[in-house]
Amino acid sequence: MTATRKERVYRSIMKWRIRPSKLSGTIPVPPSKSHTIRALVIASLADGVSTIKRPLLLGDGASAIGAARSLGAKIDFDGDTLTVKGIGSDFNSGEELFDMGNSGTGTNLFASAAALGSKFRRFDGDNSLRSRPFKPVLDALKGLGVQYRLEAAPRDLPFTIQGPIKGGTTTVDGFSSQFVSSLLLSCPLVKTGDTTFTVYNIHEIPYIEITLWWLKKQGIRFECSSDFSKFHIFGSQSYTPFTMEIPGDFSSATFSAVGAALSDKPVTLHGIDFSDPQGDKGVFDILKKAGCNVEISENSATVCSSRLLRGSTIDLNAMPDALPAISVLACASRGTTSIVNVAQARIKETDRIRVMAEELSKMGADIKERPDGLVIEESSLHGAIVNGHDDHRVVMSLALAGMIADGETIIETAEAADVTYPSFVEDFRKIGADITIL
């Protein structure tokens, strides 16, 4: 049984009850999902044993561990450390089935890795994952000689895929950075020549920069245009084993940072590195613009709220995962907040633009949906029964909304938080959140 399947067996239906709360104190930031999955892809494809310290082990991390094993990697656990024996150039090792759980990032990044060989592979996941787009990366791979089939068209998942990837030229839709990162991680290992691809409709550039950061650490040779619209990847390269501690996740840090902004006392987040290329560290700039005091040190940040938060226009194209939490911040901010240029938030675990408009409206928010974002007026929220739509970031954002709402808020599908932040309830209780698991 794969790690992902084990997780599904023991994952129970959960509700949270949230009551008004003020946060203060110190909170750890969980390990980065983005770095964990990239580390597992590279370690799985390396020739030798890599050590990954403090990775995300549950949720999307567990799905990536399962995918690495399906690829043929041998993985052992020692507390919160993984040792990964990679497959090297044996691209046809491993299993046929890749059970990706709820992990869109894992599905996209491992799809190209699985297509390096000629072995027939099948990717599937839960109902939420089956609603998400994967055809853009599959079409890009088709341009490099890969065959695929959608088993339940027009849905993109489940799909079957068979390589090998061949050197050549292709194009890829950059609406999700994951489609681009998938090619970047696998094309250096192509044995039949170099790969050149162009990217159109590019979004989420910082996530592409995370992938390039990994390639540079590995000494991979590539060329790219300054706007990331064209890449040339030299073929017949290889990954080498490495040892790395996974840094804190700025996407997860968004919730404690926004929670601090909504409270009266400072909250210190530790375990984050501002030299890391993660784009979601931009949330701290958003909080400064809103009027918060933010103090940054080597591995932490302290956020102290302003009594008068200010609304503004916020472009979230580079960090769409912040939209749910920022929409809650907007409810507590004076005037109008416009969240713009983030249409790709509609293709995450849910259509986050639509879902946040629907659920915050239940709590009394003056919120309007736009094609590429939201327009939100300062609103007094009240408790309500809301639904997280099986989306971890929606669930945790609604928890923040419940902390500033009058009365009691019940959040359904709260178990989804485990995808990236399994210790959310425990960590937030320690800094003052009134959360009860029902």
C-alpha positions in Angstrom: 0.0 0.0 0.0 1.4 3.4 -1.0 1.9 6.2 1.5 -0.9 8.2 -0.2 -3.3 5.3 0.0 -2.6 4.8 3.7 -3.3 8.5 4.3 -6.7 8.2 2.6 -7.7 5.1 4.7 -7.1 7.0 7.9 -8.4 10.4 6.8 -11.7 11.1 8.6 -14.4 13.6 7.9 -13.9 16.5 10.2 -15.6 19.8 11.2 -14.1 22.7 13.1 -15.9 25.0 15.4 -14.3 28.5 15.5 -15.0 31.2 18.1 -13.7 34.8 18.3 -10.0 34.7 19.0 -7.0 37.0 19.3 -3.6 35.6 18.4 -0.3 36.3 20.1 3.0 34.5 20.7 5.3 32.4 18.6 4.4 29.9 15.9 6.5 27.5 13.8 6.0 27.5 10.0 5.6 24.0 8.5 7.9 22.8 5.8 7.5 23.9 2.2 5.3 21.8 -0.1 7.0 23.3 -3.2 10.5 22.4 -2.1 9.5 19.0 -0.7 8.0 17.9 -4.0 10.9 19.2 -6.1 13.4 17.6 -3.7 11.6 14.3 -4.1 11.5 14.5 -7.9 15.3 15.2 -8.1 16.3 12.7 -5.5 14.2 10.0 -7.2 16.0 10.7 -10.5 19.5 11.0 -9.0 22.0 8.1 -9.1 22.7 7.5 -5.4 21.3 8.3 -2.0 19.9 11.7 -1.0 18.9 12.9 2.4 15.9 15.2 2.8 15.5 16.7 6.3 12.3 18.1 7.7 10.1 17.6 4.5 6.3 17.8 4.4 5.4 14.2 5.3 1.6 14.2 5.2 -0.9 15.4 2.6 0.8 16.5 -0.6 4.1 15.4 0.8 2.8 11.8 1.3 1.5 11.8 -2.3 4.9 12.9 -3.5 6.6 10.1 -1.5 4.2 7.6 -3.0 4.9 8.9 -6.5 8.7 8.7 -5.9 8.3 5.1 -4.9 6.1 4.4 -8.0 9.0 5.9 -10.1 11.2 3.2 -8.5 13.0 5.2 -5.8 13.7 3.4 -2.5 12.7 5.6 0.5 13.4 5.1 4.2 12.2 7.2 7.2 14.2 8.2 10.2 12.0 10.5 12.2 11.5 13.6 10.1 14.3 12.7 7.7 14.0 10.8 4.4 16.7 8.9 2.7 16.0 8.4 -1.0 17.9 6.0 -3.3 17.3 7.3 -6.8 16.8 5.4 -10.0 19.6 7.1 -12.0 19.0 6.4 -15.6 16.8 3.4 -15.1 13.6 5.2 -16.2 11.6 2.1 -16.6 11.8 0.9 -13.0 9.0 1.2 -10.5 5.3 0.7 -10.9 2.5 1.4 -13.3 0.1 3.3 -11.0 0.8 6.7 -9.6 -1.8 7.5 -6.9 -1.5 11.2 -6.4 -4.2 11.8 -3.8 -5.0 15.5 -3.8 -1.6 16.8 -5.1 -1.8 18.8 -8.3 1.8 19.9 -8.0 2.9 16.3 -7.6 0.9 15.1 -10.5 2.3 17.8 -12.9 5.9 17.4 -11.8 6.0 13.6 -11.7 4.1 13.2 -15.0 7.2 14.3 -17.0 9.5 12.3 -14.8 7.4 9.2 -15.5 7.5 9.9 -19.2 11.3 9.8 -19.3 11.1 6.0 -19.9 9.0 3.8 -22.2 7.1 2.2 -19.4 3.3 2.6 -19.5 2.2 4.7 -16.5 -1.3 5.6 -15.1 -2.0 8.7 -12.9 -5.1 9.1 -10.7 -6.2 10.9 -7.6 -9.2 11.9 -5.5 -12.3 13.6 -6.7 -10.9 17.0 -6.2 -7.8 16.2 -8.2 -9.9 14.7 -11.0 -11.4 18.2 -11.6 -8.1 19.9 -12.2 -6.3 20.6 -15.5 -3.3 18.5 -16.6 -3.7 18.5 -20.4 -1.4 21.5 -20.8 1.6 19.6 -19.6 0.5 16.5 -21.4 0.2 18.4 -24.7 3.6 19.9 -24.2 5.0 16.4 -23.7 3.2 15.2 -26.8 5.3 17.7 -28.8 8.3 15.8 -27.5 7.2 12.4 -28.6 5.2 11.3 -25.5 1.8 9.5 -25.9 -1.1 10.0 -23.5 -4.8 9.2 -23.1 -7.4 10.8 -21.0 -9.6 8.0 -19.6 -12.6 10.1 -18.6 -12.5 13.0 -21.1 -13.3 15.9 -20.9 -11.7 15.4 -17.4 -7.9 15.3 -17.5 -7.6 12.7 -14.8 -7.1 9.7 -14.8 -4.6 9.7 -17.6 -2.1 7.2 -19.0 1.2 8.3 -20.3 4.1 6.6 -22.1 7.4 8.0 -23.2 10.3 8.3 -23.7 10.6 12.1 -24.0 12.7 13.0 -27.0 14.7 16.1 -27.6 13.1 18.7 -29.8 10.8 21.7 -29.7 7.5 22.2 -28.0 5.3 24.9 -26.4 3.6 25.0 -23.0 0.8 27.0 -21.5 2.2 29.0 -18.5 -1.3 29.6 -16.9 0.1 27.3 -14.2 3.8 27.5 -13.4 3.6 23.7 -12.6 3.3 22.9 -16.3 6.6 24.8 -17.0 8.4 23.4 -13.9 7.5 19.8 -15.0 9.4 20.2 -18.3 12.3 22.0 -16.6 12.8 19.2 -14.1 12.8 16.3 -16.6 14.2 17.6 -19.9 17.8 17.8 -18.7 17.7 14.0 -18.4 16.5 13.4 -22.0 19.0 11.2 -23.8 18.2 12.1 -27.4 19.3 15.7 -27.6 18.5 19.1 -26.3 15.0 20.5 -25.7 13.7 24.0 -26.6 10.3 25.2 -25.5 8.4 28.4 -25.5 6.0 29.5 -22.8 2.8 31.5 -23.5 0.3 33.0 -21.1 2.9 33.0 -18.3 1.9 33.3 -14.6 3.4 32.6 -11.1 7.0 33.4 -12.1 8.4 32.9 -8.6 7.4 29.2 -8.7 9.4 28.8 -11.9 12.3 30.5 -10.1 12.1 27.9 -7.3 12.6 25.2 -10.0 15.5 27.1 -11.6 17.0 27.5 -8.1 17.0 23.7 -7.8 18.5 23.2 -11.3 21.3 25.7 -10.5 22.1 23.8 -7.2 22.4 20.7 -9.3 24.7 22.3 -11.9 22.2 21.7 -14.7 22.9 23.6 -17.9 20.1 25.6 -19.4 19.4 28.9 -21.1 16.3 31.1 -20.8 15.1 34.5 -21.9 14.8 37.2 -19.3 11.0 37.0 -19.2 11.0 33.1 -19.0 9.1 32.8 -22.3 11.8 30.6 -23.9 14.0 27.8 -22.5 16.8 25.8 -24.0 17.6 22.7 -21.9 20.8 20.7 -22.7 20.2 17.0 -22.8 22.0 13.9 -21.5 22.6 15.5 -18.1 22.0 13.9 -14.7 21.1 14.7 -11.1 23.5 14.0 -8.2 22.6 13.0 -4.7 22.2 15.8 -2.1 21.5 16.6 1.5 19.1 19.4 2.3 16.8 20.6 5.0 13.5 21.8 3.6 12.8 25.5 4.5 9.6 26.7 6.0 6.6 27.3 3.7 5.7 30.9 3.0 2.3 29.8 1.6 1.5 28.2 4.9 3.0 31.2 6.8 0.4 33.4 5.1 -2.2 32.1 7.6 -0.4 33.0 10.8 0.8 36.3 9.3 -2.7 37.3 8.3 -4.0 36.0 11.6 -1.5 38.3 13.4 -2.7 41.2 11.3 -6.3 40.5 12.5 -5.3 40.5 16.1 -4.1 43.0 18.7 -0.8 41.6 19.7 2.4 40.6 17.8 2.9 37.1 16.4 6.4 35.8 15.6 6.7 33.2 12.8 9.9 31.2 12.9 11.5 28.8 10.5 11.3 30.9 7.4 14.2 32.1 5.2 13.7 35.4 3.3 16.6 34.6 0.9 14.5 31.6 -0.3 12.9 32.2 -3.8 9.4 31.4 -2.7 7.1 34.1 -4.0 4.6 34.0 -1.2 7.0 35.9 1.1 5.4 38.8 -0.7 2.5 38.5 1.7 4.6 40.5 4.2 4.8 43.4 1.8 1.0 43.2 1.5 0.7 43.4 5.3 3.1 46.4 5.4 1.0 48.2 2.8 -2.1 47.4 4.8 -0.6 49.2 7.8 1.0 46.4 9.8 4.4 46.6 11.4 6.6 43.7 10.1 10.0 43.0 11.5 12.2 40.5 9.7 15.2 38.7 11.1 17.4 35.9 9.8 14.9 33.0 10.2 11.7 34.7 11.5 9.3 37.5 11.1 7.1 39.3 13.6 3.8 40.9 12.6 2.1 43.5 14.7 -1.3 44.6 13.6 -2.4 48.2 12.9 -5.6 49.3 14.6 -6.6 50.6 11.2 -6.0 48.2 8.3 -6.2 49.8 4.9 -7.7 48.3 1.7 -5.9 48.6 -1.6 -5.4 47.0 -5.0 -3.5 43.8 -4.6 -2.0 41.9 -7.6 -1.7 38.2 -6.6 -0.5 36.9 -10.0 2.8 35.8 -8.5 1.2 34.1 -5.4 -2.3 32.9 -6.1 -2.3 30.6 -3.0 -2.6 33.8 -0.9 -6.0 34.7 -2.3 -8.2 33.0 0.3 -6.4 34.5 3.3 -6.0 37.9 1.8 -9.8 38.0 1.1 -10.3 37.6 4.9 -7.8 40.4 5.6 -9.8 42.6 3.1 -13.0 42.1 5.2 -11.2 43.7 8.2 -9.6 46.5 6.1 -11.0 50.1 5.8 -12.4 50.9 2.4 -12.2 48.8 -0.7 -9.8 46.0 -1.5 -9.4 44.8 -5.1 -7.6 41.5 -5.6 -6.6 41.4 -9.3 -4.7 39.5 -12.0 -5.1 36.1 -10.4 -7.5 34.2 -12.7 -5.4 31.1 -12.2 -6.8 30.8 -8.7 -9.8 29.3 -10.4 -7.9 26.1 -11.3 -6.5 25.2 -7.9 -8.2 22.6 -5.6 -11.3 24.6 -6.1 -12.3 27.7 -8.0 -11.0 29.8 -5.1 -12.4 33.1 -6.4 -15.9 31.7 -6.6 -15.7 29.7 -3.4 -14.3 32.5 -1.2 -17.0 34.8 -2.5 -19.7 32.3 -1.7 -18.5 31.3 1.8 -17.5 34.8 3.0 -20.9 36.0 1.8 -22.5 33.5 4.2 -20.7 35.3 7.0 -21.9 38.7 5.9 -19.0 39.9 3.7 -19.6 42.5 1.0 -17.7 40.7 -1.7 -18.1 40.6 -5.4 -16.5 38.1 -7.8 -14.6 39.3 -10.9 -13.1 37.2 -13.7 -9.6 37.6 -12.3 -10.2 38.3 -8.6 -12.4 39.8 -6.0 -13.7 43.2 -4.8 -14.2 43.4 -1.1 -15.6 46.1 1.1 -14.9 46.4 4.8 -17.4 44.0 6.4 -18.5 42.9 9.9 -18.6 39.1 9.8 -20.9 36.9 11.8 -20.6 33.2 12.5 -22.1 30.7 10.1 -21.9 27.2 8.8 -19.5 27.3 5.9 -17.9 24.7 3.6 -14.2 24.4 2.9 -14.9 22.6 -0.4 -12.1 20.1 0.4 -9.6 22.8 -0.2 -6.9 23.2 2.5 -6.3 26.9 1.9 -10.0 27.7 1.9 -10.5 25.8 5.2 -7.7 27.6 7.0 -8.8 31.0 5.6 -12.4 30.4 6.8 -10.9 29.6 10.2 -9.3 33.1 10.2 -12.6 34.6 9.3 -14.3 32.7 12.2 -11.7 34.2 14.6 -12.9 37.8 13.7 -16.6 37.0 13.3 -19.3 37.5 16.0 -20.6 34.2 17.3 -19.7 30.7 16.3 -18.5 29.4 12.9 -18.6 25.8 11.8 -16.3 24.7 8.9 -17.1 21.5 7.0 -14.5 19.5 5.2 -11.9 20.8 7.7 -9.8 17.6 7.3 -8.5 19.1 4.0 -6.1 21.3 6.0 -3.9 18.2 6.4 -2.8 18.5 2.8 -0.2 21.1 3.6 -0.6 22.1 7.3 -1.4 19.0 9.4 -0.5 20.8 12.6 -2.7 23.9 12.0 -5.1 23.3 14.9 -2.4 22.4 17.4 -0.2 25.4 16.4 -2.9 28.0 16.3 -4.4 26.8 19.6 -1.0 27.5 21.2 -1.2 31.2 20.2 -4.8 31.7 21.2 -7.1 30.4 18.6 -10.4 29.0 19.9 -10.7 25.9 17.6 -12.6 22.7 18.5 -12.5 19.6 16.3 -16.0 18.1 16.0 
